[in-house]
Amino acid sequence: MSEKPPWWFSGEDSAGKGFDLGGLASGAQQMIEWARDSLLTNHQSHTDPAEHQQCVLCRAMQLFQQSTPEPIPADEVVFEWIDLDPPTDR
Amino acid sequence: MELLLVSGVGGSGVSSVARGLARGFRDAGLSTAEVNSAVSAPIESSSLWSDAVDTFGVWLQGLGAASMAADELVGLAGLNELITGGLVADAVANPNIDVVIWDMGSTREALRILQLLDTVPMLLDRLLTGPAAAQLSAPEPAALIAAWYRLVNHVVAARDDIRAATCVLVGETRDVPELVSVAGVLRLYDCVTSAVVLNKVKETHLATSKKQSKSSRQSGQEAALIDQEFGVPVVRLPFRDTRGPKVSKTAVRLRPLCKLLKDLPRNSGPVWSVSAVKKDYTFTFPLYRGADIRVGRRGDSLLLVCDGQRRQLELPAVLKRCLITGGGMNGASLVLRFAPDPKVWRDSRE
């Protein structure tokens, strides 16, 4: 519990509840440093994710492009319900 | 087979069958992991949990909302299921584990988890790519993106594992109509039922004498209904009225089913299909006869609502340029008719 907590954390003492704040804060700090050094600096110059397979951020973008629908235009916010025929058994 | 989902009608012995199958696979020499949705995952020790805490925490702060305590997330509806899904995905990816059995509990609970794992990746996507991302003022966005990337990877892996999983449904003889409809709704998430276990069948119903009782004949008719609808094996386990089920005996009775499941190939690809009919197209999604279905469209997305369960899917490329001209339930399948949209599809006759 000696480490500085993440900047967004409210700081409530959760000792005794099974939550290791020190571990989380330490891990978050390491993650921030690693990400800043190895990810963001290089990623800033990547305009097309498909051309940078070695970049984890570009791969993340592509992961979603492959697995989820395209972003929805702002003017298409409501689903249009389809009138279905009565059930048939042909 | 790598992931086996076990679900069924509440109180029919779903967990007993799951434990029996696990024992059966172990007896066959397979390394088997068991995950039970009813047992809370050890979330504090899960990397997925700390990733979720990081992601939500940074987002709240970045949007100017009040900061939160990590413990506040523990009660967030669905988080435990997401973490369980992440644990399952980790186990499936573990080369030292041959079979992962996920006891999902009642069918209602299973469908809730499947819908959650289908929806959350899309919502997480919107968090980063939508207008909210532009408003972020996090001092260290790299931390958010790194946690978000791992969180999404886990959830997407769990969802994809489920789509390739083998599913066993459990119920009693009287539950057959419900099992038929649930097997249909499970297809909504590309989850195909591979076998049905009818549990607690009275010994007299198991007899094969010519003088079958009325309820015995009824049992046979209901089993035939399953065979007719899905063509999957039906295994009957006898009723036991003392001291509860013994896992070892259940495992022995499930041994033939274990062998059958072990040899099944992984489910590949979605359950739906598209076929061309002259210049039009037909989109067929197998569900079950009598399904209560609604269909919505928004741009390139199709929303299917079957018995209250929702699945949003991206239309295949050829149908994105088409208009829905009609459709409905035809037998046990939803059939939608598509015609080329003249606004985006140039007529070849011109």
Chai-1 contact restraints between the chains, C-beta under 6 A:
chainA,res_idxA,chainB,res_idxB,connection_type,confidence,min_distance_angstrom,max_distance_angstrom,comment,restraint_id
A,W8,B,G57,contact,1.0,0.0,6.0,A-B,restraint_1
A,W8,B,V58,contact,1.0,0.0,6.0,A-B,restraint_2
A,W8,B,Q61,contact,1.0,0.0,6.0,A-B,restraint_3
A,W8,B,S67,contact,1.0,0.0,6.0,A-B,restraint_4
A,S10,B,S67,contact,1.0,0.0,6.0,A-B,restraint_5
A,S10,B,M68,contact,1.0,0.0,6.0,A-B,restraint_6
A,S10,B,A69,contact,1.0,0.0,6.0,A-B,restraint_7
A,E12,B,A69,contact,1.0,0.0,6.0,A-B,restraint_8
A,S14,B,D71,contact,1.0,0.0,6.0,A-B,restraint_9
A,K17,B,D71,contact,1.0,0.0,6.0,A-B,restraint_10
A,G18,B,E44,contact,1.0,0.0,6.0,A-B,restraint_11
A,F19,B,E44,contact,1.0,0.0,6.0,A-B,restraint_12
A,F19,B,A70,contact,1.0,0.0,6.0,A-B,restraint_13
A,L24,B,S50,contact,1.0,0.0,6.0,A-B,restraint_14
A,M31,B,A143,contact,1.0,0.0,6.0,A-B,restraint_15
A,M31,B,A146,contact,1.0,0.0,6.0,A-B,restraint_16
A,I32,B,E140,contact,1.0,0.0,6.0,A-B,restraint_17
A,I32,B,A143,contact,1.0,0.0,6.0,A-B,restraint_18
A,A35,B,A142,contact,1.0,0.0,6.0,A-B,restraint_19
A,A35,B,A143,contact,1.0,0.0,6.0,A-B,restraint_20
A,A35,B,A146,contact,1.0,0.0,6.0,A-B,restraint_21
A,R36,B,A142,contact,1.0,0.0,6.0,A-B,restraint_22
A,L39,B,A142,contact,1.0,0.0,6.0,A-B,restraint_23
A,L40,B,A142,contact,1.0,0.0,6.0,A-B,restraint_24
A,A60,B,Y149,contact,1.0,0.0,6.0,A-B,restraint_25
A,F64,B,D125,contact,1.0,0.0,6.0,A-B,restraint_26
A,S67,B,V156,contact,1.0,0.0,6.0,A-B,restraint_27
A,T68,B,P121,contact,1.0,0.0,6.0,A-B,restraint_28
A,T68,B,M122,contact,1.0,0.0,6.0,A-B,restraint_29
A,T68,B,D125,contact,1.0,0.0,6.0,A-B,restraint_30
A,P69,B,D300,contact,1.0,0.0,6.0,A-B,restraint_31
A,P69,B,S301,contact,1.0,0.0,6.0,A-B,restraint_32
A,P69,B,E314,contact,1.0,0.0,6.0,A-B,restraint_33
A,E70,B,D300,contact,1.0,0.0,6.0,A-B,restraint_34
A,P71,B,T129,contact,1.0,0.0,6.0,A-B,restraint_35
A,I72,B,G299,contact,1.0,0.0,6.0,A-B,restraint_36
A,E76,B,R298,contact,1.0,0.0,6.0,A-B,restraint_37
A,E76,B,G299,contact,1.0,0.0,6.0,A-B,restraint_38
A,F79,B,G296,contact,1.0,0.0,6.0,A-B,restraint_39
A,F79,B,R298,contact,1.0,0.0,6.0,A-B,restraint_40
A,F79,B,L303,contact,1.0,0.0,6.0,A-B,restraint_41
A,E80,B,R297,contact,1.0,0.0,6.0,A-B,restraint_42
A,W81,B,G296,contact,1.0,0.0,6.0,A-B,restraint_43
A,I82,B,V295,contact,1.0,0.0,6.0,A-B,restraint_44
A,I82,B,I324,contact,1.0,0.0,6.0,A-B,restraint_45
A,L84,B,G328,contact,1.0,0.0,6.0,A-B,restraint_46
A,D85,B,G328,contact,1.0,0.0,6.0,A-B,restraint_47
A,P87,B,M329,contact,1.0,0.0,6.0,A-B,restraint_48
A,T88,B,N330,contact,1.0,0.0,6.0,A-B,restraint_49
A,D89,B,G331,contact,1.0,0.0,6.0,A-B,restraint_50
